[in-house]
Amino acid sequence: MSQNDIFICDSAEIEEGGKGKRFPVKVRGDDTSGFVVRYGGQIYGYLNRCAHVPIELDWAEGEFFESSGLYLMCATHGAVYAPDTGKCEGGPCTGAHLHKIMTTEKDGQIFWTPDDYVKPGQA
């Protein structure tokens, strides 16, 4: 963890294959969101933008997984993504990837780290 890390939520809020958590970010000056989910016991963070068309993935706030809990799914066009890699495994953007956001889990809390592309946003 670095001093630049930003708190997202308590670890207990993110259940395996369940509801994710959105958090505010900025990309090229535009307010948008990132999100974290838990899959295979690990936390994964991504920019909340489909690789097909830059729209948010979740069909209701925090609902990123499709019904089996095995894939993240874009609510608009049905693209499905592997939660551990962000790679589109089916749909209109097969082979493309979600933009990964560096996340860490420490002492029962989840944090994200801004980079050159994804900056802190306004809550």
N, C-alpha and C positions, 0 to 999 in steps of 0.2 A: 504494500500500500504506500502511496505517496501523499504528501500534504495537499495535492491537487484533487484527491479523490472526493467525490460528492456522494453523500448518503442518499440511498433510494428508499429502503424500507428494512424492517426486521426480517430476518431469514424465515421465520415462521409464517410470514404472509404469502410465501411462494411455495405452493405444493407441487409435488411431482406430477407433471403432465396436466396441471390445473391452470387456474387463472394466473395470468402474468400481471406485472405492474408497469404502468407507464410512468415516464418521468420527462420533464421539459428539457429540450435541447434547442440549439440554434444551428442551422446549416446554411452557410453563405448569407448570414444575416436574417434568415427566415425562421420564425418560431415553428417548431414541430415537436415530435416526441420520440423518445427511445423507449425500449421496453426490456424487461428481464423475464425469463421463464426458467423453470427447473425441469431438467430432462436427464435421466440416467444418474440422478443424484448431484448433478452439477448445475451451476447457474450459467446462463448464456444471455448476452445482451446484444440487441440489434437496433438499428435505426428503424422506426416504424414507418417504412416506405417500401411498398412492393417493388421488386426489381423490374416488373412489367410496365407499370404506370406508377409514378410517384404519389400513391395514395396510401392512407393508413390501412394496415392489415386487419385489425380487430373489428369484429362485427358488433360487439358491445364492448365497453371499456374493459380491457384486460383479458378478453376472450380471444386468444390467438390460436389455440389448438383446435384441430378438427375433432370429431366425435370419438375417434379411437385413442386420442392422446399421443399419437405417434408422429404427427406432422403439424407444423404451423401452417395456417391456411389464410390466404387473402380472401376476405369476405366479398370482394367485388367481382373478381374474375376466376376465383377458385384455384389459383396457383398454390401448390403445396411445397413446403420447404422442410428440409431436415433440421430439427431443432439444434443439433450439435454443430452443424457446419454452416447453416444458413443457405445451403445450396438448394436451388429450385429443382425438385425431383419430378415435377409434372405440372402441366398447364402451359400458359402462353409464354413463359420465360424460362423454359427448361434449360438447365445448365448455368443460368445466371445466379448471383448470390445476393443475399441481404447484406447491408453494410454492418459489419461487426462493431460493437462498442465494447471496449475493455471493461470487464466487471470483476470484482473481487468480493469474496465472502469471508468475513473475519469477525470473531466474537459475537456471532448471532446477528450480524448486520450485513447488508449488501450495499456496495458502493460502485460507482462508475468513474472512469477516468477520461476527461476531455482529451481530444487529440487535435491535429491540424484541421480536420474536417468537421468534427462534431464538438461544439462548444456548449458551455452552460447556457441554459435558457431561463426564461421567467416562469415562475410557478403561477 
